Amino acid sequence: MSRESAPAQGLVRELTLLDATMLVVGSMIGSGIFIVSAESARLVGAPGWLLMVWVLAGIMTITGALCFAELAASMPRAGGPFVFLSEAYGKPVGFLYGWSQFLIVQSGTIAAVAVAFANFTGILIPQISGSSYLVEPIVFGSYALSLSTQQALAIASIILLTALNTYGLHVGKWIQNSFTFTKAAALLGLVLVGLIFGWNPGGALFSSATWESSLNGWSVQAAQPAAAAFGSLAFLIVFAKAMTGPLFSQSAWDNVTFTGAEVKDPGRNLPRALVIGCLIVVGLYLLANLSYVVTLSLPALQNAANGRVAAAVMEQVFGTPGVVLIAIALMISTFGCNNGLIMSGSRVSYAMAKDGYLFAGLARTNAHHVPAAALIAQCIWASLLVLPRTVTYAEGKPPSFGNVYTQLLEYIVSVDLISAALSVAAVVVLRYRKPLLERPYRTLGYPFTPLIFLLLSAMVTCTLVILAPGTAGIGYLLALTGIPVFLIWRRRSGGYSEKQ
């Protein structure tokens, strides 16, 4: 595929620098920034450490983007990391990446964000509820399947965005740009409200125990009992666990590389979009958390209802109207986020099918030059992931039903960290294996930039294995189901193609 233009019958290069940057920003800003700080604050026990959690998560995002920028500029093709990993380590590794994206990471993120969208809609429309059932829960041990009005709305939003994106890249990018500008403005508004109107002496940051967790009544045993066995390393392990939510909030920045075959002048625009977009979001996220800790006391931050820290800030400043405003902002944010995830995610399965690793029909584009079949397949699977519920039992009480948002988060982060680390390491591998590869952009700060990302990634990955072996392990096992699928597919197709 030409670096400057895709075939007329396939994908077309319609994304400008602005479009690509909005895809980065819009795919990153979803629901996470508005809710995950409550759990992170409970884990680390002090506002200073909460800010540091977000700083390190931001460093991971920026260093990762700088590395991906080199790969994307060198290989601007549909599928992004599927291409990078195939070039660096061989097609089996690339296939496992694409398989895990379809099975867990991309589809799981789409499902989780859709559930969040429906949840926030329920604040304004009480009939949209996780306990208002169209189909009563069917229980299987600790999990159940159901269809509530909340789940139905989540699925409907996935179907609607998928349908709109089948009408061409110009429709998808118009939706993306419009919602991204709106929600970025809303997030900036939240920052200004907290820093200007919410600033008060009772805020967590003004506590005498800004950095000393134990002075706030925090203990490892209360925060994360499993970490207590690691003695002096216990706080480091809990700190790394606290990064899970912020990393999920900052994920999907690499989605723009999935659309590498649709970006104009990719050698210049892909690196710029990655770096500019990530800097914007990381900056906004740090300011948002600063607004949280200057407005809310630490207990109020840690115990915000349903984790809705942003809603607590707006309620403290404006009362009930503030909650309504933040609910609208969250609906806009999650809906726009899912548009970017749906638009870009389908390009991975499209690229795999083009290389002969999935059904040929997924490699076809429609009259609007988008992979409609891949979009539909992704829509079906992501919708199915909305249906499972968690089941909690209490003696003498009927079972209560949650959703799998937290589990999806841990499945996603555990697998995504491994694939991102392999992609970052691919920068080093390809420098040695393909020194003559054209590199319009070379990673700033190399080799320290990939080293920083890989060290931080290893820290969080090891922590998830220690503290959440069940969910992380399930994520890894689901990804590894791609091995027999790859072997079966290779045998079916009589060997695998090495074409790029």
Summary of the structure (lengths in Angstrom):
residues: 500
radius of gyration: 22.0
end to end distance: 8.3
largest distance: 69.8
contacts: 1874
relative contact order: 0.21
helix: 71%
strand: 5%
